[in-house]
Amino acid sequence: MATDTGRLTAAAVRVEGLSRSYGERTILDALDLEIPAGEFVALLGRSGSGKSTLLRALAGLDHDVAGTGRLEVPEQVSVVFQDARLLPWQRVLDNVVLGLDGAEARGRASLSEVGLGGRERAWPSELSGGEQQRAALARCLVREPRLLLADEPFGALDALTRLKMHTLLRRLHAQHRPAVLLVTHDVDEAIALADRILVLSSGRIAAEQRLDGARTPSQTRSELLRALGVTQEAR
């Protein structure tokens, strides 16, 4: 598997023939994927379909992928997880600029962007769950990513907070324009956020829907549920 972390042009992500197995179980099976710069892609799939496995491979967290093709990602990659993963012994600003020298001003600006201006000296335990995820987004933004990988970042939040985070993420994407790959189990969340929605099944991309106005949200939802194997009776 050839890996290129240099600066890409038209595509932020280009994957050809990506495979990953655990023992005799194949999770990713010669998968192909391309994400243009600035595109917001949502990835759906049943539990165990390999969504997080793919995300970890793109993040450089899984070095046991195999294949005969290519895995190309930009150098500037940031990851936000379902758990904000803030260090409890570091204040919020210190968490945001962790590992970056001379980035305090950028960190303050990023916190302001996500609505946490004035909370720089707070401890993570003093933040709500939604505020912790805002801090995690600020930690990503301060690194100016060309690719943002999000692994169910709103899955642990209540419904109202999720909607607020959707609005925030849409705004941040419009302002900064990174390519985004969002892993989610929520079809409605994918429709609300993405330019394009992919369904992962049997280790490959099994379906694709573009949010271009050609279909109503209801039609898109029905087609995605069908691709996920969800019947009308099960809804």
C-alpha positions as CSV (number, residue, x, y, z in Angstrom):
1,M,0.0,0.0,0.0
2,A,1.5,3.3,-1.1
3,T,0.8,6.2,1.2
4,D,1.2,9.9,0.2
5,T,0.7,12.6,2.9
6,G,1.8,15.4,0.6
7,R,-0.3,18.2,-0.6
8,L,-3.1,17.0,-2.9
9,T,-4.8,19.1,-5.5
10,A,-8.4,18.3,-6.6
11,A,-8.8,15.5,-4.0
12,A,-8.2,15.7,-0.3
13,V,-8.6,11.9,0.0
14,R,-7.8,9.3,-2.6
15,V,-8.1,5.6,-1.6
16,E,-7.7,2.6,-4.0
17,G,-7.9,-1.0,-3.0
18,L,-7.8,-0.5,0.8
19,S,-8.2,-3.7,2.8
20,R,-8.3,-4.6,6.5
21,S,-8.8,-7.9,8.2
22,Y,-9.0,-9.0,11.8
23,G,-8.0,-12.7,11.8
24,E,-10.2,-14.3,9.1
25,R,-12.8,-11.6,9.1
26,T,-12.4,-9.0,6.3
27,I,-13.6,-5.6,7.4
28,L,-12.5,-3.5,4.4
29,D,-12.4,-5.3,1.1
30,A,-10.4,-3.5,-1.6
31,L,-12.3,-0.3,-0.9
32,D,-12.1,2.7,-3.2
33,L,-12.9,6.3,-2.1
34,E,-12.3,9.8,-3.2
35,I,-13.2,13.0,-1.3
36,P,-12.6,16.3,-3.2
37,A,-11.2,19.2,-1.2
38,G,-13.8,21.0,0.7
39,E,-16.5,18.3,0.4
40,F,-18.5,17.2,3.4
41,V,-19.1,13.4,3.2
42,A,-21.1,11.4,5.7
43,L,-20.5,7.6,6.1
44,L,-23.3,5.3,7.1
45,G,-23.3,1.6,7.8
46,R,-24.4,-1.1,10.2
47,S,-22.5,-1.6,13.4
48,G,-19.3,-3.5,12.6
49,S,-19.3,-2.5,8.9
50,G,-15.9,-0.9,9.1
51,K,-16.8,2.8,9.3
52,S,-14.4,3.6,12.2
53,T,-11.8,1.2,10.8
54,L,-11.7,3.3,7.6
55,L,-11.6,6.5,9.6
56,R,-8.6,5.2,11.7
57,A,-6.8,4.3,8.5
58,L,-7.2,7.8,7.1
59,A,-6.1,9.3,10.4
60,G,-2.9,7.2,10.3
61,L,-3.9,5.4,13.5
62,D,-4.1,1.9,11.8
63,H,-0.9,0.8,10.1
64,D,-2.1,-2.8,9.3
65,V,-4.2,-1.9,6.3
66,A,-3.2,-3.6,3.1
67,G,-3.8,-3.5,-0.6
68,T,-2.2,-2.9,-4.0
69,G,-3.6,0.6,-4.5
70,R,-3.1,4.0,-2.8
71,L,-4.0,5.8,0.4
72,E,-3.5,9.5,-0.1
73,V,-4.4,12.0,2.6
74,P,-3.2,15.6,3.3
75,E,-0.6,16.3,6.0
76,Q,-3.1,18.5,8.0
77,V,-5.5,16.0,9.4
78,S,-7.6,16.5,12.6
79,V,-9.8,14.0,14.3
80,V,-12.8,14.5,16.6
81,F,-14.2,11.5,18.5
82,Q,-17.5,10.8,20.3
83,D,-15.6,11.4,23.5
84,A,-14.0,14.9,23.5
85,R,-10.8,13.4,25.0
86,L,-9.8,16.5,26.9
87,L,-7.0,16.1,29.4
88,P,-8.6,16.7,32.8
89,W,-5.5,18.1,34.3
90,Q,-5.1,20.8,31.6
91,R,-7.3,23.9,31.3
92,V,-9.4,24.3,28.2
93,L,-7.0,26.6,26.3
94,D,-4.1,24.3,27.1
95,N,-6.0,21.4,25.7
96,V,-6.8,23.2,22.5
97,V,-3.2,24.2,21.8
98,L,-1.6,21.0,23.2
99,G,1.6,20.2,21.2
100,L,1.6,23.5,19.4
101,D,4.2,26.1,20.2
102,G,3.2,29.8,20.2
103,A,-0.4,29.0,19.3
104,E,-2.1,30.7,22.3
105,A,-3.6,33.5,20.2
106,R,-4.9,31.0,17.6
107,G,-6.3,28.8,20.3
108,R,-8.2,31.8,21.8
109,A,-9.6,32.6,18.4
110,S,-10.7,29.0,17.8
111,L,-12.4,28.9,21.2
112,S,-14.2,32.1,20.3
113,E,-15.3,30.6,17.0
114,V,-17.0,27.7,18.7
115,G,-18.7,29.9,21.3
116,L,-16.3,29.3,24.2
117,G,-14.7,32.7,24.3
118,G,-14.0,33.5,28.0
119,R,-13.7,29.9,29.0
120,E,-10.0,29.5,28.3
121,R,-9.1,29.0,32.0
122,A,-11.9,26.6,32.7
123,W,-11.2,23.0,33.6
124,P,-12.8,20.3,31.3
125,S,-14.9,19.1,34.2
126,E,-16.6,22.5,34.4
127,L,-17.9,22.2,30.8
128,S,-21.1,20.5,29.7
129,G,-20.9,17.6,27.2
130,G,-21.8,20.0,24.4
131,E,-19.1,22.5,25.5
132,Q,-16.5,19.7,25.7
133,Q,-17.3,18.8,22.1
134,R,-17.0,22.5,21.1
135,A,-13.5,22.5,22.7
136,A,-12.7,19.4,20.8
137,L,-13.7,21.1,17.5
138,A,-11.6,24.1,18.5
139,R,-8.6,21.8,19.1
140,C,-9.1,20.6,15.5
141,L,-9.6,24.1,14.0
142,V,-6.4,25.5,15.5
143,R,-4.4,23.0,13.5
144,E,-6.0,24.3,10.2
145,P,-6.9,20.8,8.9
146,R,-7.4,20.1,5.2
147,L,-9.2,16.9,6.3
148,L,-11.4,16.7,9.3
149,L,-12.4,13.2,10.4
150,A,-15.3,12.9,12.8
151,D,-16.2,9.6,14.4
152,E,-19.8,10.0,15.7
153,P,-18.9,13.2,17.5
154,F,-22.5,14.0,18.6
155,G,-23.6,10.5,19.5
156,A,-23.5,11.1,23.3
157,L,-25.3,14.4,23.2
158,D,-29.0,15.1,23.9
159,A,-31.2,15.9,20.9
160,L,-31.3,19.7,21.4
161,T,-27.5,20.0,21.9
162,R,-27.0,17.8,18.8
163,L,-29.0,20.3,16.7
164,K,-27.0,23.2,18.0
165,M,-23.8,21.3,17.2
166,H,-25.0,20.6,13.7
167,T,-25.5,24.3,13.1
168,L,-22.0,25.0,14.5
169,L,-20.4,22.4,12.4
170,R,-22.1,23.6,9.2
171,R,-20.9,27.1,9.9
172,L,-17.4,26.1,10.7
173,H,-17.2,24.0,7.5
174,A,-18.5,26.9,5.4
175,Q,-15.8,29.2,6.9
176,H,-12.8,26.9,6.8
177,R,-13.7,24.5,4.0
178,P,-11.8,21.4,5.0
179,A,-12.8,18.1,3.5
180,V,-14.9,16.3,6.1
181,L,-15.6,12.6,6.6
182,L,-18.3,12.2,9.3
183,V,-19.0,8.7,10.6
184,T,-22.6,8.4,11.9
185,H,-25.4,5.9,12.5
186,D,-28.0,8.7,12.2
187,V,-29.5,9.0,8.7
188,D,-31.2,12.3,9.5
189,E,-27.9,13.7,10.8
190,A,-26.1,12.7,7.6
191,I,-28.8,14.4,5.5
192,A,-28.7,17.6,7.6
193,L,-24.9,18.0,7.3
194,A,-23.4,16.3,4.2
195,D,-22.9,17.2,0.6
196,R,-22.7,13.4,-0.2
197,I,-23.7,10.3,1.8
198,L,-22.0,6.9,1.4
199,V,-23.2,3.6,2.7
200,L,-20.5,1.1,3.7
201,S,-21.4,-2.6,3.4
202,S,-19.4,-5.8,3.0
203,G,-16.2,-3.8,3.2
204,R,-17.0,-1.6,0.2
205,I,-19.0,1.5,-0.7
206,A,-22.4,0.0,-1.5
207,A,-24.5,3.1,-2.1
208,E,-24.1,6.9,-2.7
209,Q,-26.5,9.8,-2.5
210,R,-25.7,13.4,-3.3
211,L,-27.6,16.2,-1.6
212,D,-28.1,18.3,-4.7
213,G,-31.8,19.0,-4.7
214,A,-32.6,16.2,-7.2
215,R,-34.4,14.3,-4.4
216,T,-36.4,15.5,-1.4
217,P,-35.0,14.7,2.0
218,S,-37.8,12.2,2.4
219,Q,-36.8,10.4,-0.8
220,T,-33.1,10.5,0.2
221,R,-33.9,9.1,3.6
222,S,-36.0,6.2,2.2
223,E,-33.2,5.3,-0.3
224,L,-30.5,5.3,2.4
225,L,-32.6,3.2,4.8
226,R,-33.2,0.7,1.9
227,A,-29.4,0.6,1.3
228,L,-28.9,-0.1,5.0
229,G,-31.4,-2.9,4.9
230,V,-34.0,-1.2,7.0
231,T,-37.5,-2.2,6.0
232,Q,-40.6,-0.1,6.3
233,E,-41.9,-2.3,9.1
234,A,-38.7,-1.9,11.1
235,R,-38.7,2.0,11.0
